[in-house]
């Protein structure tokens, strides 16, 4: 019997947390939000041992669907997390970074990069913590 399908990750940009949007606002203020950058997700195994990588497929699917809706950009502006100018730029923005990942089910060593995201700084910064938490949680269960 084939394994059950992996449930999709919820795609809500606000789930990345306000700290991520504060970092995006700081990058915008410093005029570096568009600088091409790379973020690497590195996991530590249970007790520093090997891990079975999981969560890559739902993560890639969620990143492909990632889009900041008008009401989310407005909310961020209203609570002061971003400026009105940045809210206009975020409105409707989609994730456009390149994603490279170790295949699902691979055995990985602690400290080994398992996901690499390359693209505009603000996008890599925005999803960094979300990527780590999604892959780490699934990998802990699989391991």
C-alpha positions as CSV (number, residue, x, y, z in Angstrom):
1,X,0.0,0.0,0.0
2,X,1.5,3.4,-1.0
3,X,2.1,5.9,1.8
4,X,-0.6,8.5,2.4
5,X,-0.2,11.8,0.6
6,X,1.7,14.5,2.5
7,X,-0.7,17.2,3.6
8,X,0.1,20.6,2.1
9,X,1.6,23.3,4.3
10,X,-0.6,26.3,5.1
11,X,0.6,29.3,3.0
12,X,0.1,32.4,5.0
13,X,2.8,35.0,4.8
14,X,1.9,36.3,8.3
15,X,2.8,32.9,9.7
16,X,6.5,33.7,9.2
17,X,6.2,36.2,12.1
18,X,6.4,39.9,12.5
19,X,10.2,39.8,13.2
20,X,10.7,38.6,9.6
21,X,8.7,41.6,8.3
22,X,10.7,43.9,10.6
23,X,13.9,42.6,9.0
24,X,12.4,43.1,5.5
25,X,11.5,46.7,6.5
26,X,15.1,47.3,7.7
27,X,16.5,45.9,4.4
28,X,14.1,48.2,2.5
29,X,15.2,51.2,4.6
30,X,18.9,50.3,3.9
31,X,18.1,49.9,0.2
32,X,19.3,46.3,0.1
33,X,16.0,44.4,-0.2
34,X,16.7,43.6,-3.9
35,X,20.3,42.4,-3.4
36,X,20.7,38.8,-4.5
37,X,21.5,36.6,-1.5
38,X,21.5,33.0,-0.4
39,X,20.0,31.4,2.7
40,X,21.0,27.9,3.6
41,X,18.9,25.7,5.9
42,X,21.2,23.6,8.2
43,X,19.7,21.1,10.6
44,X,21.2,19.4,13.6
45,X,20.3,15.8,14.0
46,X,18.8,14.3,17.2
47,X,21.7,14.2,19.6
48,X,24.0,15.3,16.8
49,X,23.4,12.1,14.8
50,X,22.2,11.5,11.3
51,X,18.7,12.5,10.2
52,X,16.2,11.4,7.6
53,X,15.3,14.6,5.7
54,X,11.5,15.2,5.4
55,X,9.2,18.0,4.5
56,X,10.9,19.2,1.3
57,X,8.0,18.4,-1.1
58,X,5.3,20.2,0.9
59,X,7.8,23.1,1.5
60,X,8.5,23.6,-2.2
61,X,4.8,23.4,-3.0
62,X,4.1,26.0,-0.3
63,X,6.8,28.3,-1.6
64,X,5.4,28.1,-5.1
65,X,2.0,29.2,-3.7
66,X,3.5,31.9,-1.5
67,X,1.9,35.3,-2.2
68,X,1.3,38.4,-0.1
69,X,-2.3,39.4,-0.4
70,X,-3.5,43.0,-0.3
71,X,-5.2,42.6,3.1
72,X,-2.0,41.1,4.6
73,X,0.1,44.1,3.2
74,X,-2.5,46.5,4.6
75,X,-2.5,44.8,8.0
76,X,1.3,45.0,8.2
77,X,1.1,48.7,7.3
78,X,-1.6,49.4,9.9
79,X,0.3,47.8,12.8
80,X,3.5,49.6,11.8
81,X,5.5,46.6,10.8
82,X,6.2,48.1,7.4
83,X,6.0,51.6,5.8
84,X,3.2,52.5,3.4
85,X,5.7,52.4,0.5
86,X,6.9,48.9,1.5
87,X,3.3,47.7,1.9
88,X,2.6,48.8,-1.7
89,X,5.7,46.8,-2.9
90,X,4.7,43.8,-0.9
91,X,1.1,43.8,-2.1
92,X,0.7,40.9,-4.5
93,X,4.4,39.9,-4.2
94,X,5.1,36.3,-5.0
95,X,8.1,34.1,-4.0
96,X,10.6,34.2,-6.9
97,X,13.7,32.7,-5.3
98,X,15.5,29.6,-6.7
99,X,15.2,26.7,-4.3
100,X,17.7,23.8,-4.3
101,X,17.2,21.0,-1.8
102,X,18.6,17.6,-0.9
103,X,16.0,14.9,-2.0
104,X,13.2,14.0,0.4
105,X,14.2,10.9,2.4
106,X,17.9,11.4,2.2
107,X,20.1,10.7,5.2
108,X,21.8,13.9,6.2
109,X,24.6,14.8,8.6
110,X,24.3,17.5,11.2
111,X,25.5,20.8,9.9
112,X,24.9,19.8,6.2
113,X,22.9,22.4,4.2
114,X,19.7,20.7,3.2
115,X,17.9,23.6,1.5
116,X,19.4,26.6,-0.3
117,X,17.3,29.6,-1.3
118,X,18.8,32.2,-3.6
119,X,17.1,35.4,-4.7
120,X,16.2,38.9,-3.6
121,X,17.4,39.5,0.0
122,X,13.9,40.4,1.3
123,X,12.4,37.1,0.1
124,X,15.1,34.9,1.4
125,X,15.0,36.8,4.7
126,X,11.2,36.5,4.9
127,X,11.0,32.8,4.5
128,X,14.2,31.7,6.3
129,X,12.7,30.9,9.7
130,X,9.6,29.4,8.2
131,X,11.8,27.0,6.0
132,X,13.9,25.9,9.0
133,X,10.8,25.3,11.2
134,X,8.9,23.3,8.5
135,X,11.8,21.1,7.5
136,X,13.1,20.6,11.0
137,X,9.8,19.5,12.4
138,X,9.2,17.0,9.6
139,X,12.8,15.7,9.8
140,X,12.5,15.2,13.6
141,X,9.4,13.1,13.0
142,X,11.0,11.1,10.2
143,X,14.2,10.5,12.1
